[in-house]
């Protein structure tokens, strides 16, 4: 399979810190906190307390490699880690879970503040049961607790959403420039670097002088990440323009958000933010990027051939098809918000005659079903089992699927999946896990006794392939399958999006893509008139 050269991630960070200027802060106090999850409102899954990994204190600082003891950024500030909660993508967050985490962040700010700066580490696509614009709510509450003088820097996933509420509550805001997100840690580092850079500036007692102008606009386009990968055009060229805009005189940073396609909220659409000290430059940069994105809206295509599952399997099983052939089971992708237990695809694999006698092999990753795993553990490796698996959270179009076969392997102790089993039925190797887990790495398979290189077909609940799977694939199809992150957006039933969002509404009329430019003066957000 011919792979295009990946986008170079080396240009996403700004290098060493500048020296502390006269009137700048040599050792500012900076708080750290946030909540990070991508939530599909079309998935019946609810993300409760058990969905989140919560880090506090030194465990939280240790999470950021660029804040290791002795590192330049670590030594440049007095860091005060509060709590950062991170979850695998899933369904909407339980209201009680959100309120508990939000309260802890706010209580920590009040107890350990005041702060000169705050690093706000979020995703941007969190939905909470009963709420609209959860990140806007959280950011506003954080701002109120911090007070008007604290400089807030926010890092996000490019599949997040930027509402006006979120924009106004933060001073510096940026996101990834690569999909897949090979620059995730560089982006977090850039957000911290930008924050320290502003706190070191020569502003004296004028706190507002540290705050840049922010040019923001929303682009009424909402597409799945599998159509906006930076591996291919037009996203490749669009995102190549982001560092070019950021490098212009008077500009500090620039970002394009694709938005999150599997939530039904008015904020869900593409967005652009450019920050800097020159109001004209940030406005021009934001409008340049926004208009380019709108102009390219019809050019976005799936990152691989996108076909219904049966046609994808036909291609994988065709005479002379390269091996291993990877098929994305995209509709129930747990790293986009799918529940992870839709069993429809596994049922289709079990029904294919090509796999029945075992001469052609396929591995399916995966379905979580704790009861099915327990039954396999009781039976033991080599035993025959008759199971019904999946559809505990998301019944999908098939409900549970009958799986009869031999327990191939049992593996304990995975931090995400818990116990994992492989059941072999003919040539089908079905991975069933105790808890939800994404399969992104070759080690995810080899730890179970499966060599993906030796399989004829590898079917993974994923959209675009993460780097190791991308390199594995001798051939690849994006299987269009049902689930909470169905790639066919128009059949999901969005009804709360803002008017005019493409492709839900298709018009040749250009929307108003004039940027709103804001700055904080005296603790109040003010809009600056167009020149």
N, C-alpha and C positions, 0 to 999 in steps of 0.2 A: 504494500500500500504506500503510495507516495504521500509523504507528510510535508506540508509547507513549513518553512523555517518559522519558529516561534517568534513572537514579538519580544524584543529585548527589554527586560525589566530593569536594566541597570540605570535608567534615567529617571527613576521615580523618587529618588531621595536627593536631598540638597547638599550633602557633604558635611564637613566639620562645622561646628557652631561658630558664629562670629564672636569676637571678644565682647565683653560687657562694656557698653558705652557709658559715659558720664550720665548719671541719672537713671541708668538701667539697674535691674535687679540681679545681683551676683548669685544669690541663693534663694530663689523664690520658693514658697511653699505651694506644692501642687498636689491636689487630690486626684484620685483615680477611681472610676466606677462606671457602671453601665449594665445594660441587659442586652443580650444579643441572641436573636432567633429570627428565622425566616418562617412565616406562618401562612399556610394555605387556608383560606376561608372556605374552600371547597372540599376539604378533607374533614371527615368526622372525628379525627384524632383530636384530643385535647392535651395540650402540653402543661402538665402539672409540676409539682415540686420535683418529682423524680426525673423529669426531663432535663433538669439543669445541673451543670457542674458549676459550683459556686466557689470562687477564690477570694481569699481575704489576706490582709497582712503581707508578710514576706512571700507567701505562696502566690499572691497576685503579682507582686513585683517580679518574682521569678518566672512568671508566665511570659513576660516580655524580655526576650533575650537581649535586646538593646539597652535594657536597664540592669544588666548584670553588674554586680559590685565591681567598681573600678572603671566601668565604661564611661565614656565622656558624658553621655546624657544622664546617667545615674548620678554622677558627681556634680552636675550642673544645677541641681535643685534638691530641696528637702521634700521627698516624696511621701505622701500620706495615702496608702492604699486603703480603700473602703471595702467595697464588694463589687465584683464583676461576675455576672451569671451568664453562662453560655450554654446553648442547647443545640443539638442536632435539629435541623429544620423539621417542622411537623405541623400540626394543626394549631388553631388559635390557643393562646395562653389562658389558663384558668384565671378568672378575675382575682381569686384569693392569692394565687401565686404571684401575680403581678403586684398586687397591693403590698404583699409582704416584702418583696424585693425592693420596691420603690420606697417603702417606709424605712427600710434599713439604710438605703443610700442617703435619704434626706436626714435621718437621725444622725448618721455619721458626719454629714456636712455640718450640721448644727453643733455637734459635740466636739469636732476636731478642727473646725474652721477658726478664724477666717483663712481663706486661701487666696494667693495671688493668681493662681491658674488652676484649671481643672481639665483633666483628660477624660473625655466622655467617649467610651468605647462601646459602640452599638452596631447593629446590622443595618437597620433601616426598613425592614419588612416585617416587624413584629405586629401581629394583630392580637388583640385581647378580647375575650368574650364580652360582648355588650359595649364595646368602645369603637370609636373611629379615630385614627391617627394616634396610636399608642405612643410612638416616639415623640410626637409633638407634645403630648401630655406629660411624658416623663421629662423631656428637656425643659418645658416650662416650669415644672415643679423644682427641678434642679436649679434653674436660674433664680427662682424666688428664694430658695434656701441659701444659695451662694451670695445673693445680693448683686447690685449692679456693677461693682468694681472688679469682680473676678473675671479673668479672661478664660473663655471656654473653647477648647479645641476638640473637634469631633472627627473620628474616622469611621468609615462606613463601607459596606459592600456596594458594588456598583449596581446590584439588583435591589437596592433599597429605594426609598421614596423620600423626596425632600418637600415637605409642606412648608407653607409660610410660617406656621407656628414653630416648626423645628428650626427653620432658618433664623428667625428672630431671637431665639433663645441661645444661640451659639454665636461665637465670634469668628472662628476658623472652622472650616468644614471641608472634608476631602473624601475621596473614595478610590477604590482600586482602579487600575487602568488595564487590567488583563482579565480575560475570561477564557479558560480556567484561571483561577485567582493565584497565579504563581507569585504575584507581588503583594500578597496580603500583609506580610510582616513589614515589607518596605513601606507600605502605606501607613500602617500604625506608627512606624518610626518617623515618617514624614510629618504626621500630625503632631507628634511630640516635638520634633525639631522646629516646626513652624511656631509652636507655642513658646518654646524657649527663646527663639529668635526674637519674637515680639516683646517678651518680658525683659530681654537684655537691651532693648532699644533705648535711646536717649530721650526719654519723655518726661523725666522728673516727676512732678506731682500730677501731671495731666494724664490720668488713666485712660481717657477716651482716645488720646493720641496713639495709644498702642493698638487700637482697634482698626482693622482695615475696612475699606469699602467692600461691600459684598454685592455683586451683580448676580441676580437670580432670575431664571425663567423656566417655566415648564413647557415641554414640547409634547403636544397631544398625540403621543405614539406609545403603545404598550405592546411589547413583543416578548416572547419567551427567550430565556437566555440561550437556548439552542439555535436561535436565529441571529443572535447578536454576539457570537464568539469573536474575539479579537484575532483568532487564527485566520479568519477569512474576511473578505470584503463584504460589505462596506465598513464594518466595525473596525477592521484592521487600520484602515486609513483615517477614519474618524478619530480613533483613540491616539493615533500617531500625532494628531494635531494638538492634543491636550498638553503635552510637555512643551510644545512650541509656543502655545499661548502663555503658559506659565513662565516661560523664559523672557517674555517681553518686558521692556522697561516699565516699572510701576506696578508689576503684577507679582503677587506672592505665590499663588497656587490656582489651579484650574481643575475642574472635574466634570465628567458627564455620568449621570445615572441613567441606566436603562429602565429602572423601575421594576416592580414586582408584579408579574402577570397573573398570579394565582390568588390574589386577594381582591375583593370587590369593595374598594373604597375610593372616594374622590381623589385622594392624593396619588393614586397609582397611575403614574405616567412618567415619561422620561423627564429629566431635569438637568440643568446646567448651573453651576455656581463658579464664578471667578472672583478671587479676592486680591486686594492690593491697595496701594496708597494713591493710585491715579484713577480717579473716578471715570474718566474718559476711556482709559485703557481697559479697565475691567468690564465696562459696559460693552465696548466694541468686541472684546474677546468672547464674552458670553453670547452675544448675538451672532457672532461668526460661527461658533460651535452649534448653537441651537438651530440656526438656519440650515447648516450642513446636515444635521441629523434629520430634520424634517424633509429636506430634499431627497434624502436617501431612503425614505421610509419604505418605498416599494421595492427596493433593491435587496433587502435583507432576505436571506435564504437559510434553510437549515444547514447546520455545519456538516452534516453527512446526508446521503440519500435517505429521505424520510418516507417510509412505506408502512402500510398496515403490517401487523406482525406476521401473518401467514406469507405475505410476499417477501418480507425480510428473511424469513426462514427458507423460502424457496431459493433465494439468492445464495444464502449460506450453504445450502445443500446441493446446489447445482454442480454438475460434473466440472471438475477443474477449479472449483472455488478455492482460493488460498486458505491456508490454515495457520493459526486459529482464526476463525471468523467471529467477530464480536457483533452482537446485536444489543442495542440499548432497549431495555424495558422501561420506556420513558414516562409513562403515565403515573407510575407509583414510585417515582424516584424519591427516596427518603432525604436526599440532600437538596431537594427543591421544596419539600413540604409534604410529600406523599406519606400516607400512613405506613407503608412498607409491608402490609400483609394482604394486599390484593393478590388472589391466587389464580386469576384468569390466565395469565401467561403460562404458568406452570401446567395448567390443564391443557393448554394447546400443545405444549411440548410432549406431554404424556400421550396425547392423541395422535402424534405423528408416527406413521409406520416406519419411517426411516430410522427412528431410535429404538424401535421395539426389540430387535434381536441383539442389541448391544454393539453391533459392529461400527456404528456411528455414535460418537459421544458428544454430550452437551452437558454443561454445568449451568445451573440456574442459581443466581445469588440475588436475593434470597427472600425468605418469608419468615416473619417472626411469629412464633406460636409456642408459648411456654409449655402448654399441655402436651403437644406433640413431641417436643424435646424430652420432656419427662418420660413419656412412654418409650422413647428410643433408649434412654438411659436405663430404664428398668429392663428392657429387652437385651441390651448389650450388643457390642459389635459382632456382626455376622448373623444376627437373628433376623427373622422375617417379621415385618410389621405391616399392619393394615391401619392406615391413619386417614383422618380428614383434617386438612391443614389450611390455615389462613382464614381470612374474612372475619376475624374477631372484632376488629375496629372498622375496617372498610369492606363491606360485603361485595362491592364492585358488581359486575354483571354475572358472576358465576357462583358467589358464595364459597363455602369451603370446597376444596377439591380432594377427591379420593386419591391417596398415594399409597400404593402397596409395593413393597420392595425390601431390600436388605439394608440393615444399618451398616454403612460403609466406614464411618468414623464418628467418634465422640471426642470433642475438645472442650475442656473447661477453662474458665478464668479470663476470658476476653473482657477488657474493661468496658466495652460498649455492649457487646452481644451477650455476655454471660456464657452459658454453655451453648455450644454449637454442634449440630449433628449433620451428617450427610447421609441421605437415603438414596440408594441406587435402585432404579427401576428400568431394566433394559439398559439403554445407553444414557438415560437421564440421571444426572447426579443433582439431586435437589438439596440445597443448603437450607436448613431450618434453624433459626436462632431463638434463644430465650427472650432477647430484647432486640429492639430495632438497631440495625447497624448498616452503614454504607460499606460497599466493597470497592475501594479505590486503588488498592495496592496488591501486587502479586503475592505478598506475604499473607494477605487476607485469605487467599486460596491455599497456599502451600502449607500453612499451619494446620489445615484440615486434611492434609494428605492428598491434595489435588494440585497437579501441575497444569496450570492453564495453557502452557505452551503445547502440552500433549493432547489437549482437547480439540475436537473438530470445531465445535461451536461453543462460545462463551456468551451467555445471556446475563446481563447485569442490570439491576434497577438503577439506572443512571440516565442522564441526558447526554451532553457532550462528554467525551471521555477525559478523565483525569490523566496526567502525563504518563504514568506507567501503563495504563490500559491502552492509551493512544499508541504507545510504542509497541505493545503486544499485538495490536490488531493488524493482521495481514489483509483483512477485509473488514468492512464495517457498514452496518445499516442502523439508522435510528428507527427503531420499531415504534410505531404509533399505537399505543396501548391505552386502556382506560385507567382512570384513577384521579386522585385529587389534584394532580398537576398535569392533566391532559394537555398535550401540545395543541390540540384543536380548541383554541380559546373560545371560539364562537359557540361551541356547544356546551360550554360550562354554565352559561346563564348569568353573566355579569349584568347588574341592573343599577349599580350605584356609582359607576364611573362618571367623571366630569363629561359634559357634552363635547362631542366632536373628536373623541379619541379614536385614532386609527389603530387597527382595522375594524373596530366595532362600528364606527361610522367612517365612510370613505368619501372624501370630498377632494376636489382639486383646488378649493379655495385655501389660500395660505392663512393660517391663524396669526394672531397678533403675537409676534415673537420679539417684542420689545422687552428688554431686561428691566427689572425693578432694581434700582441701586439704593442700598441702605447703608446707614452708618449710625452708631450710637453716639448721642450727644446728651450729656447730663443724665445718663442712665436711661434715656428714652430712644427708641428706634425711630429714626426719621428717614423718609424717602427723599432722595436727591433728584431734582428735576433733570429731565433730559436736556442736553446742551443743544 
